Each structure stands twice: as structure tokens, then as C-alpha cells.
């Protein structure tokens, strides 16, 4: 039998409760993780810090999500963006 390196990825096994008492199912969290790993990790990095391998030559560099700073939203700078703002960016991307 083969032992596959890298197959020990952490998967969500329980629902999580976030700010505003919003509960997200483990299924939804795992779908989000899989989507990020397929489409975003190359630029934004495994940890979301903007240090992905494809991001090294990008200008401007990919956003560091760990800082919690979002530029393209309908709220005043420094405030938490609305979910709708993030959905719009994720769905349509930035040009």
C-alpha cells in the first residue's frame, strides 16, 4: 500500500459559530476550503497571507487576508465589510 504525503489535510468536522451568532455548517466550510484551495491558494497562499507561489511576480501583490483589511467594499475604511461585498468580490473577482 502507498502512503500519500499531504493527504492529512484538516477538514471541518463540526459546525462553527461566527460573529453575529452566524452558524456555518461543516459542509459549507469544507466547500469554501476546497474552493479556496483550487482557485485562491496559488496567489493568496495556504495561510491567506498573500505569499502564494504565483503571487511573487504580481503588482500589486495579492492581499494578505490575515490582516482583515478589505479595500473594495461599500463601508468606510477600517469597518468590517458586509457579506454581500465579499460575495461580489469572490464571484466577480477584481479587474
N, CA, C and O atoms as a GROMACS GRO file, in nm:
protein
  380
    1UNK      N    1   0.083  -0.120   0.000
    1UNK     CA    2   0.000   0.000   0.000
    1UNK      C    3   0.087   0.126   0.000
    1UNK      O    4   0.196   0.129   0.058
    2UNK      N    5   0.036   0.226  -0.066
    2UNK     CA    6   0.108   0.353  -0.075
    2UNK      C    7   0.065   0.446   0.037
    2UNK      O    8  -0.051   0.449   0.077
    3UNK      N    9   0.160   0.521   0.087
    3UNK     CA   10   0.130   0.626   0.184
    3UNK      C   11   0.143   0.758   0.110
    3UNK      O   12   0.250   0.791   0.060
    4UNK      N   13   0.036   0.831   0.102
    4UNK     CA   14   0.037   0.956   0.027
    4UNK      C   15   0.070   1.073   0.118
    4UNK      O   16   0.001   1.098   0.216
    5UNK      N   17   0.175   1.142   0.084
    5UNK     CA   18   0.212   1.262   0.161
    5UNK      C   19   0.116   1.375   0.128
    5UNK      O   20   0.074   1.389   0.014
    6UNK      N   21   0.081   1.453   0.227
    6UNK     CA   22  -0.005   1.568   0.205
    6UNK      C   23  -0.154   1.536   0.211
    6UNK      O   24  -0.236   1.626   0.190
    7UNK      N   25  -0.190   1.413   0.238
    7UNK     CA   26  -0.332   1.378   0.243
    7UNK      C   27  -0.391   1.395   0.381
    7UNK      O   28  -0.507   1.360   0.404
    8UNK      N   29  -0.314   1.449   0.472
    8UNK     CA   30  -0.363   1.467   0.609
    8UNK      C   31  -0.422   1.606   0.627
    8UNK      O   32  -0.415   1.662   0.737
    9UNK      N   33  -0.480   1.663   0.521
    9UNK     CA   34  -0.537   1.797   0.528
    9UNK      C   35  -0.649   1.800   0.632
    9UNK      O   36  -0.730   1.708   0.641
   10UNK      N   37  -0.651   1.908   0.709
   10UNK     CA   38  -0.755   1.922   0.811
   10UNK      C   39  -0.887   1.957   0.744
   10UNK      O   40  -0.894   2.048   0.662
   11UNK      N   41  -0.989   1.886   0.779
   11UNK     CA   42  -1.123   1.914   0.728
   11UNK      C   43  -1.213   1.948   0.846
   11UNK      O   44  -1.195   1.896   0.957
   12UNK      N   45  -1.308   2.034   0.822
   12UNK     CA   46  -1.401   2.072   0.928
   12UNK      C   47  -1.493   1.955   0.958
   12UNK      O   48  -1.552   1.896   0.867
   13UNK      N   49  -1.504   1.922   1.083
   13UNK     CA   50  -1.590   1.812   1.124
   13UNK      C   51  -1.712   1.861   1.201
   13UNK      O   52  -1.808   1.786   1.221
   14UNK      N   53  -1.709   1.987   1.244
   14UNK     CA   54  -1.819   2.043   1.321
   14UNK      C   55  -1.861   2.178   1.263
   14UNK      O   56  -1.782   2.245   1.197
   15UNK      N   57  -1.984   2.215   1.288
   15UNK     CA   58  -2.031   2.348   1.252
   15UNK      C   59  -1.955   2.450   1.335
   15UNK      O   60  -1.908   2.419   1.445
   16UNK      N   61  -1.943   2.572   1.284
   16UNK     CA   62  -1.875   2.680   1.357
   16UNK      C   63  -1.971   2.798   1.371
   16UNK      O   64  -2.054   2.823   1.283
   17UNK      N   65  -1.959   2.869   1.482
   17UNK     CA   66  -2.039   2.989   1.505
   17UNK      C   67  -1.946   3.109   1.496
   17UNK      O   68  -1.843   3.114   1.563
   18UNK      N   69  -1.984   3.206   1.412
   18UNK     CA   70  -1.903   3.324   1.389
   18UNK      C   71  -1.971   3.448   1.447
   18UNK      O   72  -2.075   3.438   1.512
   19UNK      N   73  -1.912   3.562   1.424
   19UNK     CA   74  -1.966   3.689   1.476
   19UNK      C   75  -2.111   3.703   1.436
   19UNK      O   76  -2.152   3.662   1.327
   20UNK      N   77  -2.189   3.761   1.524
   20UNK     CA   78  -2.331   3.779   1.499
   20UNK      C   79  -2.410   3.651   1.516
   20UNK      O   80  -2.523   3.640   1.469
   21UNK      N   81  -2.350   3.554   1.584
   21UNK     CA   82  -2.413   3.423   1.609
   21UNK      C   83  -2.448   3.350   1.480
   21UNK      O   84  -2.543   3.271   1.478
   22UNK      N   85  -2.374   3.375   1.374
   22UNK     CA   86  -2.400   3.308   1.246
   22UNK      C   87  -2.334   3.171   1.248
   22UNK      O   88  -2.212   3.159   1.261
   23UNK      N   89  -2.416   3.068   1.236
   23UNK     CA   90  -2.366   2.931   1.235
   23UNK      C   91  -2.348   2.885   1.090
   23UNK      O   92  -2.436   2.902   1.007
   24UNK      N   93  -2.232   2.828   1.063
   24UNK     CA   94  -2.199   2.777   0.930
   24UNK      C   95  -2.173   2.628   0.944
   24UNK      O   96  -2.097   2.584   1.031
   25UNK      N   97  -2.236   2.551   0.856
   25UNK     CA   98  -2.223   2.406   0.866
   25UNK      C   99  -2.084   2.360   0.824
   25UNK      O  100  -2.014   2.428   0.748
   26UNK      N  101  -2.043   2.244   0.874
   26UNK     CA  102  -1.914   2.186   0.837
   26UNK      C  103  -1.910   2.162   0.687
   26UNK      O  104  -1.805   2.178   0.625
   27UNK      N  105  -2.022   2.123   0.627
   27UNK     CA  106  -2.027   2.100   0.483
   27UNK      C  107  -1.995   2.228   0.406
   27UNK      O  108  -1.919   2.224   0.310
   28UNK      N  109  -2.053   2.340   0.447
   28UNK     CA  110  -2.027   2.467   0.381
   28UNK      C  111  -1.883   2.511   0.402
   28UNK      O  112  -1.820   2.562   0.310
   29UNK      N  113  -1.831   2.492   0.522
   29UNK     CA  114  -1.692   2.528   0.550
   29UNK      C  115  -1.596   2.446   0.463
   29UNK      O  116  -1.498   2.499   0.411
   30UNK      N  117  -1.624   2.318   0.448
   30UNK     CA  118  -1.539   2.233   0.366
   30UNK      C  119  -1.548   2.271   0.218
   30UNK      O  120  -1.448   2.264   0.146
   31UNK      N  121  -1.666   2.310   0.173
   31UNK     CA  122  -1.680   2.356   0.034
   31UNK      C  123  -1.599   2.485   0.013
   31UNK      O  124  -1.532   2.499  -0.089
   32UNK      N  125  -1.606   2.577   0.108
   32UNK     CA  126  -1.529   2.700   0.100
   32UNK      C  127  -1.380   2.673   0.100
   32UNK      O  128  -1.305   2.736   0.025
   33UNK      N  129  -1.337   2.581   0.182
   33UNK     CA  130  -1.195   2.544   0.189
   33UNK      C  131  -1.149   2.484   0.057
   33UNK      O  132  -1.044   2.520   0.005
   34UNK      N  133  -1.228   2.391   0.002
   34UNK     CA  134  -1.193   2.328  -0.124
   34UNK      C  135  -1.187   2.431  -0.237
   34UNK      O  136  -1.097   2.425  -0.322
   35UNK      N  137  -1.281   2.523  -0.239
   35UNK     CA  138  -1.283   2.628  -0.341
   35UNK      C  139  -1.161   2.717  -0.329
   35UNK      O  140  -1.097   2.748  -0.430
   36UNK      N  141  -1.127   2.757  -0.207
   36UNK     CA  142  -1.008   2.840  -0.184
   36UNK      C  143  -0.883   2.766  -0.231
   36UNK      O  144  -0.798   2.825  -0.298
   37UNK      N  145  -0.872   2.638  -0.196
   37UNK     CA  146  -0.753   2.560  -0.232
   37UNK      C  147  -0.741   2.543  -0.384
   37UNK      O  148  -0.630   2.529  -0.436
   38UNK      N  149  -0.852   2.543  -0.454
   38UNK     CA  150  -0.848   2.527  -0.600
   38UNK      C  151  -0.822   2.659  -0.673
   38UNK      O  152  -0.745   2.662  -0.769
   39UNK      N  153  -0.886   2.767  -0.628
   39UNK     CA  154  -0.883   2.891  -0.705
   39UNK      C  155  -0.800   3.005  -0.644
   39UNK      O  156  -0.761   3.096  -0.717
   40UNK      N  157  -0.771   3.002  -0.516
   40UNK     CA  158  -0.713   3.119  -0.450
   40UNK      C  159  -0.574   3.097  -0.393
   40UNK      O  160  -0.494   3.190  -0.386
   41UNK      N  161  -0.544   2.975  -0.353
   41UNK     CA  162  -0.421   2.946  -0.281
   41UNK      C  163  -0.296   2.980  -0.362
   41UNK      O  164  -0.193   3.014  -0.304
   42UNK      N  165  -0.304   2.971  -0.495
   42UNK     CA  166  -0.186   2.997  -0.576
   42UNK      C  167  -0.133   3.138  -0.556
   42UNK      O  168  -0.012   3.159  -0.555
   43UNK      N  169  -0.222   3.235  -0.540
   43UNK     CA  170  -0.179   3.375  -0.521
   43UNK      C  171  -0.179   3.416  -0.374
   43UNK      O  172  -0.085   3.480  -0.326
   44UNK      N  173  -0.286   3.381  -0.302
   44UNK     CA  174  -0.300   3.428  -0.164
   44UNK      C  175  -0.231   3.340  -0.062
   44UNK      O  176  -0.218   3.379   0.054
   45UNK      N  177  -0.186   3.222  -0.102
   45UNK     CA  178  -0.111   3.135  -0.012
   45UNK      C  179  -0.197   3.045   0.072
   45UNK      O  180  -0.316   3.071   0.094
   46UNK      N  181  -0.137   2.939   0.120
   46UNK     CA  182  -0.206   2.838   0.202
   46UNK      C  183  -0.267   2.899   0.328
   46UNK      O  184  -0.375   2.859   0.370
   47UNK      N  185  -0.198   2.996   0.386
   47UNK     CA  186  -0.246   3.057   0.510
   47UNK      C  187  -0.319   3.189   0.486
   47UNK      O  188  -0.359   3.255   0.582
   48UNK      N  189  -0.338   3.227   0.359
   48UNK     CA  190  -0.410   3.351   0.329
   48UNK      C  191  -0.327   3.476   0.350
   48UNK      O  192  -0.382   3.586   0.359
   49UNK      N  193  -0.196   3.460   0.359
   49UNK     CA  194  -0.110   3.575   0.392
   49UNK      C  195  -0.055   3.647   0.268
   49UNK      O  196   0.032   3.734   0.281
   50UNK      N  197  -0.104   3.610   0.148
   50UNK     CA  198  -0.060   3.676   0.026
   50UNK      C  199   0.072   3.624  -0.028
   50UNK      O  200   0.129   3.684  -0.119
   51UNK      N  201   0.122   3.515   0.029
   51UNK     CA  202   0.254   3.464  -0.009
   51UNK      C  203   0.246   3.337  -0.094
   51UNK      O  204   0.329   3.247  -0.079
   52UNK      N  205   0.146   3.329  -0.182
   52UNK     CA  206   0.136   3.214  -0.270
   52UNK      C  207   0.244   3.218  -0.378
   52UNK      O  208   0.295   3.326  -0.409
   53UNK      N  209   0.278   3.104  -0.435
   53UNK     CA  210   0.386   3.100  -0.533
   53UNK      C  211   0.359   3.184  -0.658
   53UNK      O  212   0.453   3.240  -0.714
   54UNK      N  213   0.235   3.195  -0.702
   54UNK     CA  214   0.204   3.274  -0.822
   54UNK      C  215   0.200   3.423  -0.791
   54UNK      O  216   0.205   3.506  -0.883
   55UNK      N  217   0.190   3.459  -0.666
   55UNK     CA  218   0.179   3.599  -0.629
   55UNK      C  219   0.310   3.674  -0.624
   55UNK      O  220   0.311   3.797  -0.613
   56UNK      N  221   0.421   3.603  -0.633
   56UNK     CA  222   0.552   3.666  -0.619
   56UNK      C  223   0.579   3.771  -0.726
   56UNK      O  224   0.648   3.870  -0.698
   57UNK      N  225   0.527   3.754  -0.846
   57UNK     CA  226   0.554   3.850  -0.952
   57UNK      C  227   0.440   3.945  -0.979
   57UNK      O  228   0.441   4.016  -1.080
   58UNK      N  229   0.340   3.947  -0.892
   58UNK     CA  230   0.222   4.030  -0.916
   58UNK      C  231   0.238   4.169  -0.857
   58UNK      O  232   0.292   4.187  -0.748
   59UNK      N  233   0.189   4.268  -0.933
   59UNK     CA  234   0.184   4.405  -0.882
   59UNK      C  235   0.047   4.462  -0.913
   59UNK      O  236   0.010   4.470  -1.030
   60UNK      N  237  -0.028   4.501  -0.814
   60UNK     CA  238   0.004   4.492  -0.672
   60UNK      C  239   0.002   4.347  -0.625
   60UNK      O  240  -0.059   4.261  -0.689
   61UNK      N  241   0.069   4.320  -0.514
   61UNK     CA  242   0.073   4.183  -0.464
   61UNK      C  243  -0.064   4.138  -0.414
   61UNK      O  244  -0.149   4.222  -0.383
   62UNK      N  245  -0.086   4.008  -0.406
   62UNK     CA  246  -0.214   3.957  -0.355
   62UNK      C  247  -0.238   4.005  -0.212
   62UNK      O  248  -0.144   4.021  -0.134
   63UNK      N  249  -0.362   4.029  -0.179
   63UNK     CA  250  -0.400   4.077  -0.047
   63UNK      C  251  -0.367   3.974   0.060
   63UNK      O  252  -0.382   3.854   0.039
   64UNK      N  253  -0.322   4.022   0.175
   64UNK     CA  254  -0.296   3.940   0.293
   64UNK      C  255  -0.425   3.936   0.374
   64UNK      O  256  -0.457   4.032   0.445
   65UNK      N  257  -0.499   3.826   0.364
   65UNK     CA  258  -0.628   3.815   0.433
   65UNK      C  259  -0.613   3.810   0.585
   65UNK      O  260  -0.709   3.840   0.656
   66UNK      N  261  -0.496   3.774   0.634
   66UNK     CA  262  -0.479   3.761   0.780
   66UNK      C  263  -0.485   3.896   0.850
   66UNK      O  264  -0.505   3.902   0.972
   67UNK      N  265  -0.467   4.004   0.776
   67UNK     CA  266  -0.474   4.138   0.836
   67UNK      C  267  -0.617   4.187   0.854
   67UNK      O  268  -0.642   4.280   0.930
   68UNK      N  269  -0.712   4.124   0.783
   68UNK     CA  270  -0.852   4.164   0.795
   68UNK      C  271  -0.882   4.299   0.733
   68UNK      O  272  -0.979   4.364   0.771
   69UNK      N  273  -0.800   4.342   0.637
   69UNK     CA  274  -0.821   4.471   0.571
   69UNK      C  275  -0.878   4.444   0.432
   69UNK      O  276  -0.820   4.370   0.352
   70UNK      N  277  -0.992   4.504   0.404
   70UNK     CA  278  -1.058   4.486   0.275
   70UNK      C  279  -1.071   4.621   0.207
   70UNK      O  280  -1.123   4.716   0.266
   71UNK      N  281  -1.025   4.629   0.084
   71UNK     CA  282  -1.021   4.756   0.014
   71UNK      C  283  -1.149   4.783  -0.066
   71UNK      O  284  -1.196   4.897  -0.068
   72UNK      N  285  -1.205   4.683  -0.128
   72UNK     CA  286  -1.315   4.701  -0.221
   72UNK      C  287  -1.448   4.666  -0.157
   72UNK      O  288  -1.503   4.558  -0.182
   73UNK      N  289  -1.500   4.754  -0.074
   73UNK     CA  290  -1.629   4.732  -0.009
   73UNK      C  291  -1.705   4.863  -0.005
   73UNK      O  292  -1.652   4.969  -0.040
   74UNK      N  293  -1.830   4.854   0.037
   74UNK     CA  294  -1.915   4.973   0.046
   74UNK      C  295  -1.919   5.032   0.186
   74UNK      O  296  -2.013   5.104   0.220
   75UNK      N  297  -1.819   5.002   0.269
   75UNK     CA  298  -1.814   5.057   0.404
   75UNK      C  299  -1.693   5.149   0.418
   75UNK      O  300  -1.602   5.146   0.336
   76UNK      N  301  -1.695   5.229   0.520
   76UNK     CA  302  -1.584   5.321   0.547
   76UNK      C  303  -1.460   5.241   0.584
   76UNK      O  304  -1.470   5.136   0.648
   77UNK      N  305  -1.343   5.289   0.544
   77UNK     CA  306  -1.218   5.222   0.573
   77UNK      C  307  -1.205   5.192   0.722
   77UNK      O  308  -1.230   5.278   0.806
   78UNK      N  309  -1.167   5.070   0.754
   78UNK     CA  310  -1.150   5.029   0.892
   78UNK      C  311  -1.269   4.954   0.948
   78UNK      O  312  -1.259   4.889   1.052
   79UNK      N  313  -1.384   4.963   0.879
   79UNK     CA  314  -1.503   4.890   0.925
   79UNK      C  315  -1.507   4.753   0.859
   79UNK      O  316  -1.448   4.732   0.753
   80UNK      N  317  -1.578   4.661   0.922
   80UNK     CA  318  -1.591   4.526   0.869
   80UNK      C  319  -1.683   4.530   0.748
   80UNK      O  320  -1.791   4.589   0.754
   81UNK      N  321  -1.642   4.467   0.636
   81UNK     CA  322  -1.727   4.467   0.516
   81UNK      C  323  -1.851   4.382   0.537
   81UNK      O  324  -1.853   4.292   0.620
   82UNK      N  325  -1.954   4.411   0.459
   82UNK     CA  326  -2.075   4.330   0.461
   82UNK      C  327  -2.050   4.201   0.383
   82UNK      O  328  -1.965   4.197   0.294
   83UNK      N  329  -2.124   4.098   0.418
   83UNK     CA  330  -2.110   3.971   0.347
   83UNK      C  331  -2.132   3.990   0.197
   83UNK      O  332  -2.064   3.928   0.115
   84UNK      N  333  -2.230   4.076   0.161
   84UNK     CA  334  -2.261   4.097   0.021
   84UNK      C  335  -2.141   4.153  -0.056
   84UNK      O  336  -2.120   4.118  -0.172
   85UNK      N  337  -2.062   4.239   0.008
   85UNK     CA  338  -1.943   4.294  -0.055
   85UNK      C  339  -1.844   4.181  -0.088
   85UNK      O  340  -1.787   4.177  -0.198
   86UNK      N  341  -1.825   4.093   0.007
   86UNK     CA  342  -1.730   3.983  -0.013
   86UNK      C  343  -1.780   3.885  -0.118
   86UNK      O  344  -1.702   3.836  -0.200
   87UNK      N  345  -1.911   3.856  -0.117
   87UNK     CA  346  -1.968   3.766  -0.218
   87UNK      C  347  -1.945   3.823  -0.358
   87UNK      O  348  -1.908   3.750  -0.450
   88UNK      N  349  -1.966   3.954  -0.372
   88UNK     CA  350  -1.949   4.019  -0.503
   88UNK      C  351  -1.804   4.008  -0.551
   88UNK      O  352  -1.780   3.979  -0.668
   89UNK      N  353  -1.709   4.029  -0.462
   89UNK     CA  354  -1.568   4.019  -0.500
   89UNK      C  355  -1.530   3.875  -0.535
   89UNK      O  356  -1.462   3.851  -0.634
   90UNK      N  357  -1.575   3.780  -0.453
   90UNK     CA  358  -1.541   3.641  -0.477
   90UNK      C  359  -1.603   3.592  -0.608
   90UNK      O  360  -1.538   3.523  -0.686
   91UNK      N  361  -1.729   3.628  -0.632
   91UNK     CA  362  -1.799   3.583  -0.752
   91UNK      C  363  -1.745   3.648  -0.878
   91UNK      O  364  -1.725   3.581  -0.980
   92UNK      N  365  -1.722   3.780  -0.873
   92UNK     CA  366  -1.683   3.852  -0.993
   92UNK      C  367  -1.535   3.881  -1.004
   92UNK      O  368  -1.487   3.918  -1.111
   93UNK      N  369  -1.462   3.865  -0.896
   93UNK     CA  370  -1.320   3.896  -0.897
   93UNK      C  371  -1.294   4.044  -0.904
   93UNK      O  372  -1.386   4.125  -0.896
   94UNK      N  373  -1.168   4.080  -0.921
   94UNK     CA  374  -1.128   4.220  -0.936
   94UNK      C  375  -1.062   4.235  -1.072
   94UNK      O  376  -0.996   4.143  -1.120
   95UNK      N  377  -1.080   4.348  -1.130
   95UNK     CA  378  -1.023   4.372  -1.263
   95UNK      C  379  -0.904   4.465  -1.254
   95UNK      O  380  -0.842   4.496  -1.356
   0.00000   0.00000   0.00000
